[in-house]
């Protein structure tokens, strides 16, 4: 996923993640350019999923 393809449509993606996983907070979903790996790591910890599962989950939104 090119930079997780987050940069352009992150607000939409963030909303979908919050709907799907209600326990995610704004802090969990904070995105900063160049920090994609950190975001994926936070989601891995919070959701108990592997990196590949998190990336697939975001792609599928």
C-alpha positions as a Python dict, from the first residue, in 0.01 Angstrom:
ca = {
    (1, 'X'): (0, 0, 0),
    (2, 'X'): (162, 325, -107),
    (3, 'X'): (216, 500, 225),
    (4, 'X'): (-90, 292, 320),
    (5, 'X'): (-272, 519, 75),
    (6, 'X'): (-375, 716, 381),
    (7, 'X'): (-259, 1064, 300),
    (8, 'X'): (-537, 1154, 58),
    (9, 'X'): (-840, 1006, 227),
    (10, 'X'): (-738, 964, 589),
    (11, 'X'): (-1043, 1136, 743),
    (12, 'X'): (-1277, 897, 563),
    (13, 'X'): (-1065, 595, 656),
    (14, 'X'): (-1043, 711, 1017),
    (15, 'X'): (-1422, 737, 1039),
    (16, 'X'): (-1466, 387, 900),
    (17, 'X'): (-1212, 245, 1147),
    (18, 'X'): (-1393, 413, 1438),
    (19, 'X'): (-1722, 265, 1322),
    (20, 'X'): (-1576, -83, 1285),
    (21, 'X'): (-1369, -71, 1605),
    (22, 'X'): (-1546, 150, 1858),
    (23, 'X'): (-1265, 126, 2113),
    (24, 'X'): (-1022, 315, 1887),
    (25, 'X'): (-958, 670, 2002),
    (26, 'X'): (-851, 982, 1818),
    (27, 'X'): (-501, 930, 1963),
    (28, 'X'): (-491, 574, 1826),
    (29, 'X'): (-575, 703, 1480),
    (30, 'X'): (-345, 1004, 1472),
    (31, 'X'): (-173, 1009, 1135),
    (32, 'X'): (138, 1205, 1053),
    (33, 'X'): (316, 1188, 721),
    (34, 'X'): (609, 948, 744),
    (35, 'X'): (469, 777, 1052),
    (36, 'X'): (268, 505, 880),
    (37, 'X'): (461, 228, 1056),
    (38, 'X'): (394, 384, 1393),
    (39, 'X'): (21, 405, 1317),
    (40, 'X'): (11, 41, 1203),
    (41, 'X'): (198, -60, 1519),
    (42, 'X'): (-54, 120, 1741),
    (43, 'X'): (-342, -48, 1560),
    (44, 'X'): (-169, -386, 1591),
    (45, 'X'): (-142, -345, 1967),
    (46, 'X'): (-493, -211, 2014),
    (47, 'X'): (-663, -468, 1792),
    (48, 'X'): (-439, -769, 1855),
    (49, 'X'): (-379, -824, 1484),
    (50, 'X'): (-67, -881, 1276),
    (51, 'X'): (80, -608, 1055),
    (52, 'X'): (-52, -781, 744),
    (53, 'X'): (-400, -807, 896),
    (54, 'X'): (-402, -437, 985),
    (55, 'X'): (-283, -331, 638),
    (56, 'X'): (-544, -558, 474),
    (57, 'X'): (-814, -422, 704),
    (58, 'X'): (-728, -63, 604),
    (59, 'X'): (-714, -152, 234),
    (60, 'X'): (-1053, -321, 253),
    (61, 'X'): (-1230, -18, 401),
}
